[in-house]
Amino acid sequence: MTKSYTQLGDEILVWKLMGIEKLQQESRNGPTPPGPYEAIIAPQWNGLCGSDMHIYLTALLGEEKMKEPFVLGHEASGIVVEIGNQVRRLTIGDKVAIEPGEGCGRCGDCKKGAYNHCDYMKFAAADGRDGTLQGLYKLPADLCYKLPDNLSLEEGALMEPLAVAVNAITNIANLPHSANVVVFGAGPVGLLTMAVAKALGARRIIAIDVQKERLDFAKTYLAADIHVASPMKENETKESYSQWHADLIKDSLGMTDRGIESIDLVIDCSAAEVCMQTGLWLLKRKGTYVQVGCGPLYVKLPMRIIADRELIVKGCFRYGPGVYPMAIDLVSRGLIDLKPLITHKFKWEEAVKAFETTKVGKGDDGKMAIKVMIGPPPRIRTS
């Protein structure tokens, strides 16, 4: 019989956010034993993303100040250490990627397969639930996805942001065959969005960002065409800038308004209003625009262009059924390589340094930080 990891008196380590830019390591009791359909995972690697950093830097959960200290982390992989008696497809010792959002399974959205819109969602490090920067984490077993032998636990932790990209390209954009794709923002999600588009047959990938270093990485990583965003002129409006900037991008990269070199799909991962405006000017007639980056609540958009060109404008929120298995499959088959994105890895006790590295965008080695990861905690046993 497998020894339980959650006996009374056992303790685990956690990293708690106490306030703005204030992390504190604590020990506390581990989770209670799993229910019939639950699993307990020992998180091994946690990736840091933009939402982690937003909370770390502001102590804001959405629009509200956090009410009490809590555990961050939601991009995670781990090892199964305990399962409920009705769990059939997991065994103790399995390496898994963790899907961090638990829908209720009973509401109308969950019933129709849109559980990411569940009104009763419990998401790691949000929605009243602690995150995955802890020694043991309990969740429904169906949110644990076994990793093939050829994938590492580090790669497993990147399945969460990759799932966002897979959802954007497949379920939201419905990527057409041999599409020309423009992606604004060459951060981790933007790069992964480009990688998914390329893996699924995009004809051309064009990356646009203000940071040349990130664009140079995109060019090497994906053979993407790149454009360093031009600065705005003094006293210039965003509306004026976006129009001439779109024309400049088209001219410099050989884009056309119609035909084989026209832009089928624009995906914004920057959350910058001016990028949204520029992206809409780039699209061909009946092209598709997808908003992935979560930016200001209100923005100005060229609505006449949207109407005249019959553009399709869509939002994208997290991921849904079938997305994690597809993400794992794309990496397992070698269609997407996640390893180059992992630029900095830190030990558990160096978590504060990991957050600070992500904050400044560069490590002590002088290397640009793309994906920063935190390793597993040592296990504490008091019984």
C-alpha positions in Angstrom: 0.0 0.0 0.0 1.3 3.4 -0.9 2.2 5.6 2.0 0.0 8.7 2.3 1.7 12.1 1.9 -1.1 13.9 3.9 -1.1 12.3 7.3 -2.1 14.4 10.2 0.8 16.6 11.3 2.6 16.6 8.0 3.7 20.1 6.8 4.4 21.6 3.5 6.3 24.8 2.4 4.4 27.6 0.6 5.4 31.0 -0.8 2.8 33.5 0.3 2.3 37.0 -1.2 1.9 39.2 1.9 1.6 42.5 0.0 3.1 44.5 -2.9 6.4 42.8 -3.8 6.5 41.0 -0.5 6.8 37.2 -0.6 7.2 35.1 2.5 8.0 31.4 2.9 5.8 29.6 5.4 5.1 26.0 6.5 1.6 24.8 7.0 -0.4 21.6 7.2 -0.7 19.7 3.9 -4.0 19.1 2.2 -6.6 16.7 3.5 -6.8 13.3 1.8 -8.3 13.4 -1.8 -11.9 12.8 -2.5 -13.0 9.9 -4.8 -12.2 11.8 -8.0 -9.4 14.0 -6.7 -5.6 13.8 -6.9 -2.8 15.3 -4.8 0.2 16.5 -6.8 3.6 17.5 -5.6 4.3 20.6 -7.8 7.8 20.4 -9.3 8.1 23.4 -11.5 6.2 26.7 -11.6 6.5 29.2 -14.5 6.0 32.9 -13.8 3.7 34.8 -16.2 2.2 38.3 -16.6 -0.7 37.7 -14.3 1.6 36.5 -11.5 3.7 39.6 -11.9 0.6 41.9 -12.0 -0.5 40.5 -8.7 3.0 40.6 -7.2 3.6 44.2 -8.2 0.1 45.6 -7.3 -1.5 43.2 -4.9 -4.6 43.5 -7.1 -6.9 40.6 -7.9 -8.7 42.0 -10.9 -9.9 45.4 -9.8 -9.8 44.6 -6.1 -7.0 44.7 -3.5 -6.2 41.3 -2.1 -7.9 40.9 1.3 -5.4 38.4 2.9 -2.1 36.8 2.0 -2.3 33.9 -0.4 -0.2 31.5 -2.5 0.7 32.5 -6.1 1.4 30.2 -9.1 -0.7 28.5 -11.8 1.7 27.4 -14.5 2.7 24.2 -12.9 3.8 20.6 -13.4 4.1 17.9 -10.8 4.1 14.3 -9.7 1.1 12.4 -8.5 1.5 11.4 -4.9 -2.0 10.3 -4.0 -5.3 9.6 -5.8 -8.9 9.0 -4.8 -10.4 5.6 -5.0 -12.4 6.3 -8.1 -9.5 7.7 -10.2 -8.7 5.4 -13.0 -6.4 7.1 -15.4 -3.7 8.3 -13.0 -1.2 6.3 -11.0 1.1 7.4 -8.2 4.4 8.6 -9.6 2.9 9.9 -12.9 4.4 13.2 -14.3 1.5 15.6 -15.0 0.8 19.0 -16.3 -1.8 20.8 -14.1 -4.8 22.7 -15.5 -5.4 25.3 -12.9 -9.1 26.1 -13.4 -11.9 24.0 -11.9 -15.4 24.7 -13.2 -18.5 23.6 -11.4 -19.4 21.1 -14.1 -23.1 21.8 -13.6 -23.9 25.2 -14.9 -25.0 26.0 -18.5 -21.5 27.1 -19.6 -19.9 23.9 -18.2 -22.6 21.7 -19.7 -22.0 23.2 -23.2 -18.2 22.8 -23.0 -17.4 26.4 -22.1 -16.2 25.7 -18.6 -13.7 28.6 -18.8 -16.7 30.9 -18.5 -18.1 29.1 -15.5 -19.5 31.6 -13.0 -18.3 29.4 -10.2 -14.8 28.9 -11.5 -12.1 28.2 -8.9 -8.7 29.1 -10.5 -5.3 28.7 -8.9 -4.1 32.0 -7.3 -7.5 33.5 -8.0 -11.2 33.0 -7.3 -10.5 32.4 -3.6 -8.0 29.5 -4.2 -4.3 29.3 -3.3 -1.9 28.7 -6.2 0.6 26.1 -7.0 3.7 27.5 -5.2 3.4 25.0 -2.5 4.6 21.5 -1.6 1.3 19.7 -2.3 -1.7 20.7 -4.3 -5.1 19.0 -4.4 -7.4 19.2 -7.5 -9.8 17.1 -9.6 -7.9 14.3 -11.2 -9.3 15.1 -14.6 -7.3 18.4 -14.5 -4.1 16.4 -14.4 -2.6 15.5 -17.8 0.0 12.8 -18.0 3.2 13.8 -19.7 4.8 11.4 -22.3 8.2 10.1 -21.4 9.9 12.4 -23.9 8.6 15.6 -22.1 10.3 17.0 -19.0 8.5 18.5 -16.0 9.9 21.9 -17.0 8.1 21.6 -20.3 5.0 20.3 -18.5 4.8 23.6 -16.6 4.6 25.5 -19.9 1.5 23.6 -21.0 -0.7 26.3 -19.3 0.5 29.2 -21.4 0.7 27.0 -24.4 -2.9 26.0 -23.8 -3.8 29.7 -24.1 -2.1 29.9 -27.5 -3.7 26.6 -28.7 -7.1 27.9 -27.8 -6.5 31.3 -29.5 -5.3 29.7 -32.8 -7.7 26.7 -33.0 -10.9 27.4 -31.2 -11.1 31.2 -31.5 -9.3 32.1 -34.7 -10.1 28.9 -36.6 -6.7 29.3 -38.3 -7.3 29.0 -42.1 -5.1 27.0 -44.4 -1.8 28.7 -45.3 -2.7 31.8 -43.4 -0.5 34.9 -43.0 -0.5 35.7 -39.3 0.5 38.9 -37.5 1.1 38.7 -33.7 1.6 41.8 -31.6 3.7 41.2 -28.5 6.7 38.8 -28.5 6.5 37.8 -24.9 6.0 34.2 -23.8 2.3 34.0 -24.9 3.0 35.8 -28.1 5.8 33.5 -29.0 3.8 30.5 -28.1 0.9 31.8 -30.3 3.3 32.1 -33.2 4.6 28.6 -32.5 1.1 27.1 -32.6 0.3 29.0 -35.8 3.4 27.7 -37.4 2.9 24.1 -36.2 -0.6 24.1 -37.6 0.4 25.3 -41.1 0.5 29.1 -41.2 2.2 30.3 -44.4 3.9 33.3 -42.8 4.4 34.6 -39.2 5.0 38.2 -38.6 6.0 39.4 -35.1 5.7 43.0 -34.0 7.0 44.4 -30.7 8.9 47.4 -29.3 11.8 45.3 -28.1 14.2 44.3 -30.8 15.8 41.6 -28.6 12.5 39.8 -28.3 12.0 40.1 -32.0 15.4 38.7 -32.8 14.6 35.7 -30.6 11.3 35.2 -32.5 13.2 35.4 -35.8 15.7 32.7 -34.6 13.1 30.6 -32.8 10.4 30.6 -35.5 11.8 32.0 -38.6 9.3 34.8 -38.2 9.4 38.0 -40.1 9.8 40.9 -37.6 9.0 44.6 -37.3 10.3 46.8 -34.5 7.4 49.2 -33.8 8.1 52.8 -34.8 7.9 55.5 -32.1 5.0 57.9 -32.1 5.6 61.5 -33.2 5.3 64.3 -30.8 1.7 65.3 -30.0 0.5 62.6 -32.4 -2.8 60.7 -31.6 -2.9 57.0 -31.4 -5.5 57.0 -34.2 -3.2 58.8 -36.6 -0.2 56.8 -35.6 -1.9 53.4 -36.0 -3.0 54.2 -39.6 0.4 55.3 -41.0 2.2 52.7 -38.9 0.1 50.0 -40.5 0.9 51.3 -43.9 4.6 51.4 -43.0 4.5 47.7 -41.8 2.8 46.6 -45.0 5.3 48.4 -47.2 8.4 47.2 -45.3 7.2 43.5 -45.2 5.6 43.3 -48.6 2.0 42.9 -47.3 -0.9 43.6 -49.6 -4.6 44.4 -49.1 -5.7 41.5 -51.2 -4.3 38.2 -52.5 -1.7 35.8 -51.3 0.4 38.4 -49.3 -2.6 39.8 -47.4 -3.1 39.3 -43.7 -5.7 36.7 -42.7 -5.3 36.8 -39.0 -4.1 39.3 -36.4 -3.6 38.3 -32.8 -2.8 40.9 -30.1 -0.9 39.6 -27.1 0.4 43.1 -26.1 -2.8 44.6 -24.6 -1.7 48.0 -25.9 -4.5 50.1 -27.5 -2.4 51.3 -30.3 -1.4 47.8 -31.3 -5.1 46.8 -31.4 -5.8 49.8 -33.7 -2.8 49.0 -35.9 -3.7 45.3 -36.1 -7.2 46.1 -37.4 -5.7 48.4 -40.2 -3.5 45.5 -41.3 -6.2 42.9 -41.9 -7.6 42.0 -45.3 -11.3 42.1 -45.9 -13.2 39.5 -43.9 -10.0 38.9 -41.9 -10.0 37.8 -38.2 -8.7 39.7 -35.2 -8.3 38.0 -31.9 -7.6 39.7 -28.6 -5.5 37.6 -26.2 -3.7 40.2 -24.1 -5.9 41.6 -21.3 -5.6 45.4 -21.5 -7.6 48.5 -20.6 -11.3 48.1 -20.0 -12.1 50.7 -22.7 -10.2 51.4 -25.9 -10.9 53.3 -29.2 -11.2 51.0 -32.3 -11.6 52.0 -36.0 -15.2 50.8 -36.1 -15.8 52.0 -39.7 -12.9 49.8 -40.8 -14.3 46.8 -38.9 -17.7 47.4 -40.6 -16.5 48.2 -44.1 -14.1 45.3 -44.3 -16.5 43.0 -42.4 -13.7 42.1 -40.0 -14.3 39.4 -37.4 -13.3 40.5 -33.9 -13.1 38.0 -31.2 -12.0 37.7 -27.6 -10.0 34.8 -26.1 -10.2 33.7 -22.5 -8.0 30.9 -21.2 -8.8 27.4 -22.6 -11.4 24.7 -22.8 -12.0 21.0 -23.6 -9.3 19.2 -25.6 -6.8 22.1 -25.4 -4.3 20.6 -23.0 -4.1 17.2 -24.8 -3.5 19.1 -28.0 -0.8 21.2 -26.5 1.0 18.2 -25.1 0.7 16.4 -28.4 2.2 19.3 -30.4 5.2 19.3 -28.1 5.5 15.5 -27.9 5.6 15.2 -31.7 8.3 17.8 -32.0 6.1 20.4 -33.7 6.7 22.9 -31.0 10.0 23.2 -29.0 9.5 24.7 -25.6 13.1 24.4 -24.3 14.4 27.6 -25.9 11.8 29.6 -24.0 13.0 28.5 -20.6 15.7 31.1 -20.0 16.1 31.1 -16.2 15.5 28.4 -13.6 15.7 29.1 -9.8 15.7 26.9 -6.8 12.7 27.0 -4.5 14.4 29.1 -1.9 15.3 31.6 -4.7 11.7 32.4 -5.5 12.0 36.1 -4.7 14.9 36.3 -7.1 12.8 34.6 -9.8 10.1 37.3 -9.4 12.6 40.1 -9.5 14.3 38.6 -12.6 10.9 38.5 -14.3 10.2 42.1 -13.2 13.4 43.5 -14.7 13.3 41.2 -17.7 16.9 40.1 -17.4 18.9 37.7 -15.3 22.2 38.3 -13.5 23.8 36.6 -16.5 22.7 39.5 -18.7 20.4 37.2 -20.7 16.9 38.3 -21.6 14.3 36.6 -19.4 11.5 35.0 -21.4 10.2 32.3 -19.1 11.4 32.2 -15.5 10.8 29.0 -13.5 10.9 28.1 -9.8 11.8 24.5 -8.8 10.2 22.2 -6.2 10.3 22.8 -2.5 12.0 20.4 -0.1 9.5 18.1 1.7 8.8 18.7 5.3 7.7 15.7 7.5 6.8 16.1 11.1 5.3 12.6 11.7 
